[in-house]
Structures are given as structure tokens and as C-alpha cells.
Amino acid sequence: MGRKDAELVITELKEDLILYQFTDKQARLGDTIVVIKDENQKALLIDTAFPEYSQRVKEDLQGRGVTVTTLVLSHYHSDHVSGCPVFGDCEIYAGEQYERNYNNCKVWEPGYTYVVPNRLVKDGDRLVFGTYDLEFLLAPGHSLCSLITRVTPEIIHVGDLIMNTWDGLAALPFITDGGDFMQHMESLEKIKQLNPGIMLLPHGGAIQGRENIHGMVEKRLYYLEKTSGSMGTLPLPACLMDDIANYDHLEFHDTNLEQLL
């Protein structure tokens, strides 16, 4: 299985809030595109994933009579933004520090076309779309330009601050170029303060229940604190809250150590 034939599950959290969740079992993480519709059959997407996935979302929405007009990028990495050209001219919202990753993407994965966002957001900026009053919160750590999008007081989209595999294993936190251990921990603490009942993951779909969400945040904080506190001298299993068998993408640890040291 690859991207062109990835499994797709469509979940309506609400009539106007839909998740398109793609499962490429080779990639393990999977990809989720969030769609918000307004009363005029216009749509806002949070992240676009890859072009193959964006095309399938576009076709499904066109079949429903819905046109995509607005894109929100949780951060500028190719698995979140390379589908932008599929939707043509849109308003594209991204964190004001997007440029470093925009340039990196052209080097890391030059086979895609990358679009410059035309709406740069600062911490606390808002966007009204349909019945939703979205709030953007700067949340660096995974990358410099990472955003949390507060969809409602109950629902937040956290970008790659937290990732799960398609079958529910916890992916290790991933500190990429421009990311930072301390900032990542501060952004996770921000999730705790927001105390959502539903957390939307670009890799992992929707996580429901405050206790469940709190536990997922604590697992990532534990890893980051242990790893940074020991300056990478502790073995990986000693940096995990529970058994290593409950985690995936262990290779992220080596990249994290490069950023730490």
C-alpha cells in the first residue's frame, strides 16, 4: 500500500467539521486533513497532507458541492503543505516564522511545489469561518512555525506536537530543524492549560476525553524532560514513562539528540 491507494476513513465530528483520515501502513503515521464547512458550501482545511490525499479530499468535497477557499497550515513541512497547489488560489494561513521551513522543504523534498502563505498569523490572531471563531496560538517546539488552532473552546488542533501511528501507538516527539526541547515542553503545557475535550492530530485523527488527552501530553513531557535533563546520556527506555513497546518512530530519538547536543 502507498499514498495512491491509501485507505480513507471520513468521520463527521459535527455536520460542518469533518476528518479525512488516510492510512498508508508503510508510513505508519498516517495523515489527517480537517475540513470545516460554512453555510455557503465553502470549506477551510487545516493542513493539506500530500497532493495525492488533497486530490481525493477535493474530489469528495466537490461531490458534495463544497469548494475549498481557505487553508490553515499547522506548520510548514511537506507532509502538511505539499497538497496546497491542488486547491488553486486560496487564502493560506501559516505561522509568521514559516520561511525557514519553506526553504528547507525545497531542499528536503524538492519534488513538490511549495506555495508561499499569504496570511501570516501572530499569537492570538483569530479567523471567523462559518460558525467557528478560530484562534491561532504560536506553539514552537516541533518546528519554529508550529501552531495550535483552537477550533472551539472544546476542540483544538495541535499539529505535530503530539503524534500517533494509525493503529494508536505513541510516536516519540520529534524536534526538527528550528525546533527546541524547552519550547516543545512549553507548548505541551499550553495544551494542558487549554484542557480540551477533543484533540485533533494530523497524524492520529481525533483523541477524545480530557483524561486521555492529559495522559498523552504527560507521556511526551516525560520523554522530553528526561532526555534533555540527562543531556541525552540516559538510554531511550529510561526516558519513557511506560514500556518501549507502546511507542513507534523510535528513530526520532537520534534526530532529537542532534538538536539537543
ChimeraX commands (.cxc) that place a marker at each C-alpha (Angstrom):
marker #1 position 0.00,0.00,0.00 radius 0.5
marker #1 position 1.19,3.53,-0.83 radius 0.5
marker #1 position -0.28,7.01,-0.99 radius 0.5
marker #1 position -2.29,6.49,-4.16 radius 0.5
marker #1 position -4.21,3.57,-2.69 radius 0.5
marker #1 position -4.13,4.54,1.00 radius 0.5
marker #1 position -7.25,3.70,2.94 radius 0.5
marker #1 position -9.52,6.66,3.65 radius 0.5
marker #1 position -11.94,6.96,6.57 radius 0.5
marker #1 position -14.22,10.00,6.67 radius 0.5
marker #1 position -15.55,10.96,10.10 radius 0.5
marker #1 position -18.07,13.72,10.78 radius 0.5
marker #1 position -17.35,15.06,14.27 radius 0.5
marker #1 position -20.09,17.56,13.50 radius 0.5
marker #1 position -22.11,18.23,10.38 radius 0.5
marker #1 position -19.70,21.02,9.48 radius 0.5
marker #1 position -16.48,19.51,10.94 radius 0.5
marker #1 position -15.12,16.51,9.05 radius 0.5
marker #1 position -11.93,14.44,9.33 radius 0.5
marker #1 position -10.38,12.79,6.27 radius 0.5
marker #1 position -8.01,10.20,7.70 radius 0.5
marker #1 position -5.60,8.43,5.33 radius 0.5
marker #1 position -3.82,5.22,6.32 radius 0.5
marker #1 position -0.66,4.26,4.47 radius 0.5
marker #1 position 0.50,1.35,6.59 radius 0.5
marker #1 position 4.03,1.61,5.23 radius 0.5
marker #1 position 4.32,5.15,6.57 radius 0.5
marker #1 position 2.88,4.14,9.97 radius 0.5
marker #1 position 1.85,7.66,10.99 radius 0.5
marker #1 position -0.98,8.21,8.52 radius 0.5
marker #1 position -2.29,11.68,7.69 radius 0.5
marker #1 position -5.45,13.55,8.68 radius 0.5
marker #1 position -6.94,16.56,6.92 radius 0.5
marker #1 position -9.53,18.55,8.89 radius 0.5
marker #1 position -12.37,20.21,6.96 radius 0.5
marker #1 position -14.65,22.95,8.28 radius 0.5
marker #1 position -17.65,23.94,6.15 radius 0.5
marker #1 position -19.65,27.16,6.24 radius 0.5
marker #1 position -23.28,27.86,5.37 radius 0.5
marker #1 position -22.32,28.84,1.79 radius 0.5
marker #1 position -20.72,25.48,0.95 radius 0.5
marker #1 position -17.22,26.88,1.29 radius 0.5
marker #1 position -14.55,24.93,3.16 radius 0.5
marker #1 position -11.50,25.61,5.28 radius 0.5
marker #1 position -8.85,22.90,5.60 radius 0.5
marker #1 position -6.37,22.51,8.44 radius 0.5
marker #1 position -3.33,21.02,6.69 radius 0.5
marker #1 position -3.35,19.50,3.22 radius 0.5
marker #1 position -1.04,16.48,3.65 radius 0.5
marker #1 position 0.34,15.21,0.33 radius 0.5
marker #1 position -1.09,16.06,-3.13 radius 0.5
marker #1 position -2.49,12.56,-3.58 radius 0.5
marker #1 position -4.55,12.99,-0.42 radius 0.5
marker #1 position -5.58,16.56,-1.15 radius 0.5
marker #1 position -6.88,15.50,-4.56 radius 0.5
marker #1 position -9.12,12.85,-3.01 radius 0.5
marker #1 position -10.44,15.33,-0.45 radius 0.5
marker #1 position -11.09,17.91,-3.17 radius 0.5
marker #1 position -12.98,15.39,-5.29 radius 0.5
marker #1 position -15.11,14.24,-2.37 radius 0.5
marker #1 position -15.97,17.81,-1.40 radius 0.5
marker #1 position -16.78,18.72,-5.00 radius 0.5
marker #1 position -19.18,15.77,-4.99 radius 0.5
marker #1 position -20.89,17.40,-2.01 radius 0.5
marker #1 position -20.98,20.77,-3.77 radius 0.5
marker #1 position -18.30,22.22,-1.49 radius 0.5
marker #1 position -15.41,24.46,-2.65 radius 0.5
marker #1 position -12.18,24.92,-0.67 radius 0.5
marker #1 position -11.33,28.60,-0.18 radius 0.5
marker #1 position -9.09,28.66,2.89 radius 0.5
marker #1 position -6.10,26.64,4.11 radius 0.5
marker #1 position -4.57,26.71,7.58 radius 0.5
marker #1 position -1.11,25.16,7.93 radius 0.5
marker #1 position -0.20,23.82,11.36 radius 0.5
marker #1 position 3.45,24.15,10.31 radius 0.5
marker #1 position 5.41,24.22,7.08 radius 0.5
marker #1 position 6.54,20.63,6.48 radius 0.5
marker #1 position 5.89,18.83,3.21 radius 0.5
marker #1 position 3.54,16.23,4.71 radius 0.5
marker #1 position 1.31,19.11,5.82 radius 0.5
marker #1 position 1.62,21.63,2.98 radius 0.5
marker #1 position 2.56,19.93,-0.30 radius 0.5
marker #1 position -1.10,19.50,-1.20 radius 0.5
marker #1 position -1.71,23.26,-1.29 radius 0.5
marker #1 position -1.40,23.61,-5.09 radius 0.5
marker #1 position -4.29,21.14,-5.56 radius 0.5
marker #1 position -6.72,23.81,-4.35 radius 0.5
marker #1 position -5.54,26.68,-6.55 radius 0.5
marker #1 position -5.89,30.22,-5.26 radius 0.5
marker #1 position -6.80,30.14,-1.59 radius 0.5
marker #1 position -6.18,32.19,1.47 radius 0.5
marker #1 position -3.32,30.33,3.17 radius 0.5
marker #1 position -2.73,30.95,6.87 radius 0.5
marker #1 position 0.59,30.00,8.48 radius 0.5
marker #1 position 2.75,30.96,11.44 radius 0.5
marker #1 position 4.84,34.07,10.84 radius 0.5
marker #1 position 8.06,32.02,11.22 radius 0.5
marker #1 position 7.20,29.73,8.28 radius 0.5
marker #1 position 10.05,30.85,5.97 radius 0.5
marker #1 position 12.81,28.65,7.41 radius 0.5
marker #1 position 10.80,25.51,6.81 radius 0.5
marker #1 position 9.58,26.76,3.44 radius 0.5
marker #1 position 13.22,26.93,2.31 radius 0.5
marker #1 position 14.06,23.62,3.99 radius 0.5
marker #1 position 11.21,21.82,2.22 radius 0.5
marker #1 position 12.53,22.86,-1.19 radius 0.5
marker #1 position 15.80,21.12,-0.25 radius 0.5
marker #1 position 14.43,18.15,1.70 radius 0.5
marker #1 position 11.70,17.15,-0.78 radius 0.5
marker #1 position 12.19,19.14,-3.99 radius 0.5
marker #1 position 9.73,17.06,-5.99 radius 0.5
marker #1 position 6.77,19.03,-4.64 radius 0.5
marker #1 position 5.56,22.54,-5.41 radius 0.5
marker #1 position 5.51,24.81,-2.35 radius 0.5
marker #1 position 3.21,27.79,-2.04 radius 0.5
marker #1 position 4.04,30.91,-0.05 radius 0.5
marker #1 position 1.29,31.60,2.53 radius 0.5
marker #1 position -0.47,34.93,2.08 radius 0.5
marker #1 position -1.84,35.31,5.61 radius 0.5
marker #1 position 0.79,35.24,8.37 radius 0.5
marker #1 position -0.57,34.87,11.89 radius 0.5
marker #1 position 0.69,36.06,15.25 radius 0.5
marker #1 position -0.11,34.60,18.64 radius 0.5
marker #1 position -3.77,35.17,19.48 radius 0.5
marker #1 position -4.90,36.05,15.94 radius 0.5
marker #1 position -8.42,34.92,15.10 radius 0.5
marker #1 position -10.34,33.88,12.00 radius 0.5
marker #1 position -14.11,33.59,11.77 radius 0.5
marker #1 position -15.21,30.91,9.34 radius 0.5
marker #1 position -18.83,29.80,9.26 radius 0.5
marker #1 position -19.97,29.21,12.82 radius 0.5
marker #1 position -16.38,28.90,14.09 radius 0.5
marker #1 position -14.17,31.57,15.63 radius 0.5
marker #1 position -10.70,30.03,15.24 radius 0.5
marker #1 position -7.88,31.20,17.46 radius 0.5
marker #1 position -4.24,30.68,16.49 radius 0.5
marker #1 position -1.65,30.13,19.21 radius 0.5
marker #1 position 2.05,30.05,18.42 radius 0.5
marker #1 position 3.38,26.73,19.71 radius 0.5
marker #1 position 7.01,26.16,18.64 radius 0.5
marker #1 position 8.97,23.08,19.61 radius 0.5
marker #1 position 8.42,20.53,16.88 radius 0.5
marker #1 position 9.31,23.32,14.48 radius 0.5
marker #1 position 9.73,27.07,14.72 radius 0.5
marker #1 position 6.44,27.87,12.96 radius 0.5
marker #1 position 4.16,25.36,14.72 radius 0.5
marker #1 position 0.62,26.48,15.56 radius 0.5
marker #1 position -2.14,25.28,17.83 radius 0.5
marker #1 position -5.52,26.09,16.31 radius 0.5
marker #1 position -8.32,26.44,18.84 radius 0.5
marker #1 position -11.34,25.42,16.77 radius 0.5
marker #1 position -13.73,25.80,19.72 radius 0.5
marker #1 position -13.09,26.01,23.46 radius 0.5
marker #1 position -13.57,22.23,23.45 radius 0.5
marker #1 position -11.66,21.27,20.28 radius 0.5
marker #1 position -8.02,22.07,19.42 radius 0.5
marker #1 position -5.71,21.09,16.59 radius 0.5
marker #1 position -2.14,20.60,17.85 radius 0.5
marker #1 position -0.08,19.98,14.72 radius 0.5
marker #1 position 2.84,17.63,15.33 radius 0.5
marker #1 position 3.29,18.48,19.00 radius 0.5
marker #1 position 1.63,15.09,19.55 radius 0.5
marker #1 position 1.61,12.26,17.01 radius 0.5
marker #1 position 0.18,8.76,17.00 radius 0.5
marker #1 position 0.52,5.95,14.48 radius 0.5
marker #1 position -2.55,4.88,12.54 radius 0.5
marker #1 position -3.04,1.98,14.99 radius 0.5
marker #1 position -2.71,4.07,18.13 radius 0.5
marker #1 position 0.91,3.80,19.25 radius 0.5
marker #1 position 2.58,6.94,20.57 radius 0.5
marker #1 position 5.18,8.38,18.22 radius 0.5
marker #1 position 8.12,9.93,20.01 radius 0.5
marker #1 position 8.17,13.73,19.99 radius 0.5
marker #1 position 10.19,14.95,17.02 radius 0.5
marker #1 position 12.42,18.03,17.28 radius 0.5
marker #1 position 13.10,19.13,13.71 radius 0.5
marker #1 position 15.35,21.89,12.35 radius 0.5
marker #1 position 14.35,25.07,14.14 radius 0.5
marker #1 position 12.61,23.12,16.88 radius 0.5
marker #1 position 13.58,23.22,20.53 radius 0.5
marker #1 position 13.19,20.95,23.57 radius 0.5
marker #1 position 12.18,23.69,26.02 radius 0.5
marker #1 position 9.76,25.29,23.59 radius 0.5
marker #1 position 8.23,21.90,22.86 radius 0.5
marker #1 position 7.63,21.36,26.58 radius 0.5
marker #1 position 6.15,24.86,26.94 radius 0.5
marker #1 position 3.79,24.19,24.03 radius 0.5
marker #1 position 2.69,20.89,25.58 radius 0.5
marker #1 position 1.98,22.76,28.81 radius 0.5
marker #1 position -0.16,25.13,26.74 radius 0.5
marker #1 position -2.26,22.13,25.63 radius 0.5
marker #1 position -2.76,21.22,29.29 radius 0.5
marker #1 position -3.87,24.77,30.08 radius 0.5
marker #1 position -6.37,24.75,27.22 radius 0.5
marker #1 position -7.77,21.49,28.65 radius 0.5
marker #1 position -9.63,20.36,25.51 radius 0.5
marker #1 position -12.16,17.59,25.35 radius 0.5
marker #1 position -11.17,16.75,21.77 radius 0.5
marker #1 position -7.63,16.99,20.36 radius 0.5
marker #1 position -7.11,16.80,16.60 radius 0.5
marker #1 position -3.85,15.26,15.38 radius 0.5
marker #1 position -2.55,15.50,11.79 radius 0.5
marker #1 position -1.08,12.05,12.49 radius 0.5
marker #1 position -3.59,10.15,14.57 radius 0.5
marker #1 position -7.04,11.65,13.99 radius 0.5
marker #1 position -9.23,12.74,16.90 radius 0.5
marker #1 position -8.41,11.98,20.53 radius 0.5
marker #1 position -11.37,12.36,22.87 radius 0.5
marker #1 position -11.61,12.70,26.64 radius 0.5
marker #1 position -9.69,15.08,28.91 radius 0.5
marker #1 position -8.11,12.32,30.96 radius 0.5
marker #1 position -6.91,10.53,27.83 radius 0.5
marker #1 position -5.52,13.75,26.35 radius 0.5
marker #1 position -3.80,14.66,29.61 radius 0.5
marker #1 position -2.11,11.26,29.70 radius 0.5
marker #1 position -0.84,11.65,26.14 radius 0.5
marker #1 position 0.63,15.06,26.95 radius 0.5
marker #1 position 2.30,13.75,30.10 radius 0.5
marker #1 position 3.99,10.90,28.19 radius 0.5
marker #1 position 5.58,13.39,25.80 radius 0.5
marker #1 position 6.60,15.76,28.58 radius 0.5
marker #1 position 8.22,12.89,30.47 radius 0.5
marker #1 position 10.31,11.91,27.46 radius 0.5
marker #1 position 11.42,15.47,26.72 radius 0.5
marker #1 position 12.26,16.22,30.34 radius 0.5
marker #1 position 14.24,13.00,30.85 radius 0.5
marker #1 position 16.12,13.33,27.56 radius 0.5
marker #1 position 17.00,16.99,27.96 radius 0.5
marker #1 position 17.67,16.73,31.69 radius 0.5
marker #1 position 20.24,13.98,31.13 radius 0.5
marker #1 position 21.65,15.73,28.03 radius 0.5
marker #1 position 20.98,12.52,26.16 radius 0.5
marker #1 position 23.06,10.28,28.41 radius 0.5
marker #1 position 20.14,8.10,29.51 radius 0.5
marker #1 position 19.20,5.16,27.26 radius 0.5
marker #1 position 15.90,5.63,25.45 radius 0.5
marker #1 position 13.88,3.15,27.58 radius 0.5
marker #1 position 14.81,5.13,30.71 radius 0.5
marker #1 position 13.33,8.27,29.08 radius 0.5
marker #1 position 9.90,6.71,28.56 radius 0.5
marker #1 position 7.01,6.72,31.01 radius 0.5
marker #1 position 5.95,3.18,30.10 radius 0.5
marker #1 position 7.13,0.17,28.11 radius 0.5
marker #1 position 9.01,0.93,24.90 radius 0.5
marker #1 position 6.66,-1.45,23.05 radius 0.5
marker #1 position 3.97,1.27,23.38 radius 0.5
marker #1 position 5.98,3.65,21.18 radius 0.5
marker #1 position 6.80,3.93,17.49 radius 0.5
marker #1 position 9.19,6.01,15.39 radius 0.5
marker #1 position 11.99,5.43,17.84 radius 0.5
marker #1 position 14.37,6.74,15.18 radius 0.5
marker #1 position 13.18,10.25,16.07 radius 0.5
marker #1 position 15.31,9.96,19.21 radius 0.5
marker #1 position 18.57,10.21,17.25 radius 0.5
marker #1 position 17.41,13.36,15.47 radius 0.5
marker #1 position 16.27,14.82,18.77 radius 0.5
marker #1 position 19.71,14.24,20.28 radius 0.5
marker #1 position 21.31,16.09,17.38 radius 0.5
marker #1 position 19.11,19.10,18.14 radius 0.5
marker #1 position 19.84,18.82,21.86 radius 0.5
marker #1 position 23.60,18.44,21.61 radius 0.5
marker link #1:1,2 radius 0.2
marker link #1:2,3 radius 0.2
marker link #1:3,4 radius 0.2
marker link #1:4,5 radius 0.2
marker link #1:5,6 radius 0.2
marker link #1:6,7 radius 0.2
marker link #1:7,8 radius 0.2
marker link #1:8,9 radius 0.2
marker link #1:9,10 radius 0.2
marker link #1:10,11 radius 0.2
marker link #1:11,12 radius 0.2
marker link #1:12,13 radius 0.2
marker link #1:13,14 radius 0.2
marker link #1:14,15 radius 0.2
marker link #1:15,16 radius 0.2
marker link #1:16,17 radius 0.2
marker link #1:17,18 radius 0.2
marker link #1:18,19 radius 0.2
marker link #1:19,20 radius 0.2
marker link #1:20,21 radius 0.2
marker link #1:21,22 radius 0.2
marker link #1:22,23 radius 0.2
marker link #1:23,24 radius 0.2
marker link #1:24,25 radius 0.2
marker link #1:25,26 radius 0.2
marker link #1:26,27 radius 0.2
marker link #1:27,28 radius 0.2
marker link #1:28,29 radius 0.2
marker link #1:29,30 radius 0.2
marker link #1:30,31 radius 0.2
marker link #1:31,32 radius 0.2
marker link #1:32,33 radius 0.2
marker link #1:33,34 radius 0.2
marker link #1:34,35 radius 0.2
marker link #1:35,36 radius 0.2
marker link #1:36,37 radius 0.2
marker link #1:37,38 radius 0.2
marker link #1:38,39 radius 0.2
marker link #1:39,40 radius 0.2
marker link #1:40,41 radius 0.2
marker link #1:41,42 radius 0.2
marker link #1:42,43 radius 0.2
marker link #1:43,44 radius 0.2
marker link #1:44,45 radius 0.2
marker link #1:45,46 radius 0.2
marker link #1:46,47 radius 0.2
marker link #1:47,48 radius 0.2
marker link #1:48,49 radius 0.2
marker link #1:49,50 radius 0.2
marker link #1:50,51 radius 0.2
marker link #1:51,52 radius 0.2
marker link #1:52,53 radius 0.2
marker link #1:53,54 radius 0.2
marker link #1:54,55 radius 0.2
marker link #1:55,56 radius 0.2
marker link #1:56,57 radius 0.2
marker link #1:57,58 radius 0.2
marker link #1:58,59 radius 0.2
marker link #1:59,60 radius 0.2
marker link #1:60,61 radius 0.2
marker link #1:61,62 radius 0.2
marker link #1:62,63 radius 0.2
marker link #1:63,64 radius 0.2
marker link #1:64,65 radius 0.2
marker link #1:65,66 radius 0.2
marker link #1:66,67 radius 0.2
marker link #1:67,68 radius 0.2
marker link #1:68,69 radius 0.2
marker link #1:69,70 radius 0.2
marker link #1:70,71 radius 0.2
marker link #1:71,72 radius 0.2
marker link #1:72,73 radius 0.2
marker link #1:73,74 radius 0.2
marker link #1:74,75 radius 0.2
marker link #1:75,76 radius 0.2
marker link #1:76,77 radius 0.2
marker link #1:77,78 radius 0.2
marker link #1:78,79 radius 0.2
marker link #1:79,80 radius 0.2
marker link #1:80,81 radius 0.2
marker link #1:81,82 radius 0.2
marker link #1:82,83 radius 0.2
marker link #1:83,84 radius 0.2
marker link #1:84,85 radius 0.2
marker link #1:85,86 radius 0.2
marker link #1:86,87 radius 0.2
marker link #1:87,88 radius 0.2
marker link #1:88,89 radius 0.2
marker link #1:89,90 radius 0.2
marker link #1:90,91 radius 0.2
marker link #1:91,92 radius 0.2
marker link #1:92,93 radius 0.2
marker link #1:93,94 radius 0.2
marker link #1:94,95 radius 0.2
marker link #1:95,96 radius 0.2
marker link #1:96,97 radius 0.2
marker link #1:97,98 radius 0.2
marker link #1:98,99 radius 0.2
marker link #1:99,100 radius 0.2
marker link #1:100,101 radius 0.2
marker link #1:101,102 radius 0.2
marker link #1:102,103 radius 0.2
marker link #1:103,104 radius 0.2
marker link #1:104,105 radius 0.2
marker link #1:105,106 radius 0.2
marker link #1:106,107 radius 0.2
marker link #1:107,108 radius 0.2
marker link #1:108,109 radius 0.2
marker link #1:109,110 radius 0.2
marker link #1:110,111 radius 0.2
marker link #1:111,112 radius 0.2
marker link #1:112,113 radius 0.2
marker link #1:113,114 radius 0.2
marker link #1:114,115 radius 0.2
marker link #1:115,116 radius 0.2
marker link #1:116,117 radius 0.2
marker link #1:117,118 radius 0.2
marker link #1:118,119 radius 0.2
marker link #1:119,120 radius 0.2
marker link #1:120,121 radius 0.2
marker link #1:121,122 radius 0.2
marker link #1:122,123 radius 0.2
marker link #1:123,124 radius 0.2
marker link #1:124,125 radius 0.2
marker link #1:125,126 radius 0.2
marker link #1:126,127 radius 0.2
marker link #1:127,128 radius 0.2
marker link #1:128,129 radius 0.2
marker link #1:129,130 radius 0.2
marker link #1:130,131 radius 0.2
marker link #1:131,132 radius 0.2
marker link #1:132,133 radius 0.2
marker link #1:133,134 radius 0.2
marker link #1:134,135 radius 0.2
marker link #1:135,136 radius 0.2
marker link #1:136,137 radius 0.2
marker link #1:137,138 radius 0.2
marker link #1:138,139 radius 0.2
marker link #1:139,140 radius 0.2
marker link #1:140,141 radius 0.2
marker link #1:141,142 radius 0.2
marker link #1:142,143 radius 0.2
marker link #1:143,144 radius 0.2
marker link #1:144,145 radius 0.2
marker link #1:145,146 radius 0.2
marker link #1:146,147 radius 0.2
marker link #1:147,148 radius 0.2
marker link #1:148,149 radius 0.2
marker link #1:149,150 radius 0.2
marker link #1:150,151 radius 0.2
marker link #1:151,152 radius 0.2
marker link #1:152,153 radius 0.2
marker link #1:153,154 radius 0.2
marker link #1:154,155 radius 0.2
marker link #1:155,156 radius 0.2
marker link #1:156,157 radius 0.2
marker link #1:157,158 radius 0.2
marker link #1:158,159 radius 0.2
marker link #1:159,160 radius 0.2
marker link #1:160,161 radius 0.2
marker link #1:161,162 radius 0.2
marker link #1:162,163 radius 0.2
marker link #1:163,164 radius 0.2
marker link #1:164,165 radius 0.2
marker link #1:165,166 radius 0.2
marker link #1:166,167 radius 0.2
marker link #1:167,168 radius 0.2
marker link #1:168,169 radius 0.2
marker link #1:169,170 radius 0.2
marker link #1:170,171 radius 0.2
marker link #1:171,172 radius 0.2
marker link #1:172,173 radius 0.2
marker link #1:173,174 radius 0.2
marker link #1:174,175 radius 0.2
marker link #1:175,176 radius 0.2
marker link #1:176,177 radius 0.2
marker link #1:177,178 radius 0.2
marker link #1:178,179 radius 0.2
marker link #1:179,180 radius 0.2
marker link #1:180,181 radius 0.2
marker link #1:181,182 radius 0.2
marker link #1:182,183 radius 0.2
marker link #1:183,184 radius 0.2
marker link #1:184,185 radius 0.2
marker link #1:185,186 radius 0.2
marker link #1:186,187 radius 0.2
marker link #1:187,188 radius 0.2
marker link #1:188,189 radius 0.2
marker link #1:189,190 radius 0.2
marker link #1:190,191 radius 0.2
marker link #1:191,192 radius 0.2
marker link #1:192,193 radius 0.2
marker link #1:193,194 radius 0.2
marker link #1:194,195 radius 0.2
marker link #1:195,196 radius 0.2
marker link #1:196,197 radius 0.2
marker link #1:197,198 radius 0.2
marker link #1:198,199 radius 0.2
marker link #1:199,200 radius 0.2
marker link #1:200,201 radius 0.2
marker link #1:201,202 radius 0.2
marker link #1:202,203 radius 0.2
marker link #1:203,204 radius 0.2
marker link #1:204,205 radius 0.2
marker link #1:205,206 radius 0.2
marker link #1:206,207 radius 0.2
marker link #1:207,208 radius 0.2
marker link #1:208,209 radius 0.2
marker link #1:209,210 radius 0.2
marker link #1:210,211 radius 0.2
marker link #1:211,212 radius 0.2
marker link #1:212,213 radius 0.2
marker link #1:213,214 radius 0.2
marker link #1:214,215 radius 0.2
marker link #1:215,216 radius 0.2
marker link #1:216,217 radius 0.2
marker link #1:217,218 radius 0.2
marker link #1:218,219 radius 0.2
marker link #1:219,220 radius 0.2
marker link #1:220,221 radius 0.2
marker link #1:221,222 radius 0.2
marker link #1:222,223 radius 0.2
marker link #1:223,224 radius 0.2
marker link #1:224,225 radius 0.2
marker link #1:225,226 radius 0.2
marker link #1:226,227 radius 0.2
marker link #1:227,228 radius 0.2
marker link #1:228,229 radius 0.2
marker link #1:229,230 radius 0.2
marker link #1:230,231 radius 0.2
marker link #1:231,232 radius 0.2
marker link #1:232,233 radius 0.2
marker link #1:233,234 radius 0.2
marker link #1:234,235 radius 0.2
marker link #1:235,236 radius 0.2
marker link #1:236,237 radius 0.2
marker link #1:237,238 radius 0.2
marker link #1:238,239 radius 0.2
marker link #1:239,240 radius 0.2
marker link #1:240,241 radius 0.2
marker link #1:241,242 radius 0.2
marker link #1:242,243 radius 0.2
marker link #1:243,244 radius 0.2
marker link #1:244,245 radius 0.2
marker link #1:245,246 radius 0.2
marker link #1:246,247 radius 0.2
marker link #1:247,248 radius 0.2
marker link #1:248,249 radius 0.2
marker link #1:249,250 radius 0.2
marker link #1:250,251 radius 0.2
marker link #1:251,252 radius 0.2
marker link #1:252,253 radius 0.2
marker link #1:253,254 radius 0.2
marker link #1:254,255 radius 0.2
marker link #1:255,256 radius 0.2
marker link #1:256,257 radius 0.2
marker link #1:257,258 radius 0.2
marker link #1:258,259 radius 0.2
marker link #1:259,260 radius 0.2
marker link #1:260,261 radius 0.2
view
